[in-house]
């Protein structure tokens, strides 16, 4: 009988301890403690801050006891799907997928916490296509339906008087295709060109004989437009602000590394690509690609209203408010502590309403 009472008492104590542990864990979660951060990015040169940050251990240094887990994606919509499902906590993505998830969720899904890259996107085409009129009846590729380059191509074609559809019809057929496959298809003559981020635009030029028809920098004031931003799942940002700030510290450390190691940047990117994909880029491709990309924490927020309009016109974006899309408070605090100028959210910040 005493044994039964002792067992029962121990059981009750065990349950109580488990409940207390659960409460403590929940409290820790509410107060910003987490033991891991899952980060998504692409094996693209326009994601160099992610590539360098991972390769050089800068994120791990900044995160400390928070374990970094990484996942590689081909394009933004796939990364957004993982973010929305809670499979990752943050991602380097293009602005169009970031806008899509924000608008579709009514501003509840994610928030942009920093910029990463500008430039580094172009429409490259085969011989015989020398001006927009030559594209009538052509087949062009983009990384994925609704990704940033896909929207840019559809918007530009509309301005040139061409009709397109998300199903591939119209005056110019657009075929969303994985980047490596696009190179193979172009070499085989199965596509006439593609609007691509770097290094893929340079790979088609250097490795497959394409030439540039449109450099996207020529379409924006001062040649500046957002190519890559750092996006964080809204729930994660709310629950773990300390982890987000540490992620931003790693992001800024990576940007500083890029700025101070320009001579070694190509080697670092190749090492990161080799680790992520088992493949590297030739020196001519790296050199050419790096000429068209700039890296920095400014997300170029003033461009996002135009990007929404472009997406709506392209048929890949729903209408909706983007008020609250940015939360740059932690970033600007870190920048000011480092003696750098804060960046602007163009009135689209979470604290601007």
PyMOL commands that set and color helices and strands:
alter all, ss='L'
color gray80, all
select helices_A, chain A and resi 2-30+45-55+58-63+76-84+95-104+132-135+148-159+179-187+200-208+216-219+221-223+234-239+241-260+262-277+283-291+301-314+329-337
alter helices_A, ss='H'
color red, helices_A
select strands_A, chain A and resi 36-42+67-73+90-93+110-119+121-125+139-142+173-176+193-197+211-215+226-233+293-295
alter strands_A, ss='S'
color yellow, strands_A
deselect
rebuild
show_as cartoon
